[in-house]
Amino acid sequence: MLNGVKNIINDIGEAVLFLREVLWTAIARPCTFHEIIVQVWRVTAQSFATTGLAGFFVGAIMTVQFTMQMKEFGALGYLGGLSTSGTIREVGPLLIAFMLSGKIGAFTSAELGTMRVTEQIDAIRCLGANPIQEIIVPRFFGIIISSFFLLVLGLLMSILGGMLLGAFFSGVNPEEYLRHIPTIVSFMSILSGLFKCFVFALILATICTYRGYTVTGGAKGVGLAVVKTAVATMVGIVIADWLTSFLSNILLKMWLK
């Protein structure tokens, strides 16, 4: 038990130190903008369809669940606002981030781990280049930028999915569904959802690049790194979701005052 806790604390500390090294390298010896754009395009192309589909069904599920409750109170006219508010503030960013952690996180960790065990990273260092600058920084910022916009895409698709299910399942026409969204979804709700998207993207980029870059033990080590990436990312996202929700509620109360 104590060894397990010690290992977790060591992993968190090493990940934080790795993040500091990546950020310092990005400031002191930045990579080219073109390299980041290549990674953004690469990640986006891999996950665009998956994220859009996941977001669509997240919104659809939220609409179905809210319909069951709101029918009892005769308040289906507010279905669009309540469903969209819950999706944007809490459920949407969390579930879509889980999808991205399995898609982007596992792939990046496996890619970097393979480069490590096949000594490609050592070869870059032997050529006098900095592996952090050459392969980590572009992927790190590419994943953050791409994941953020993919999460935003997923949230927009969730509104579409909720609107369609509202029409077919709940009998609420699209105009009525959309009409109450501005009355319930406040600016702080949107800001909270976007802030969660950014935090989740930062956690995903940090963990997957750290796990992949520090792989040891050959092909077996790559497999273990992928598993650890998936577990650590999901746990980190859940904890970050709680912290950001707590902070958002405090800011929302201050905003309302």
Protein Blocks (a to p, Z undefined) as FASTA:
>chain_A
ZZmmmmmmmmmmmmmmmmmmmmmmmmmmccdfklmmmmmmmmmmmmmmmmmmmmmmmmmm
mmmmmmmmmmmnopmmmmmmmmmmmmmmmmmmmmmmmmmmmmmmmmmmmmmmmmmmnomm
mmmmmnopafklmmmmmmmmmmmmmmmmmmmmmmmmmmmmmmmmmmmmnopafklmmmmm
mmmmcfklmmmmmmmmmmmmmmmmmmmmmmmmmgghijmlmmmmmmmmmmmmmmmmmmmm
mmmmmmmmmmmmmmmZZ
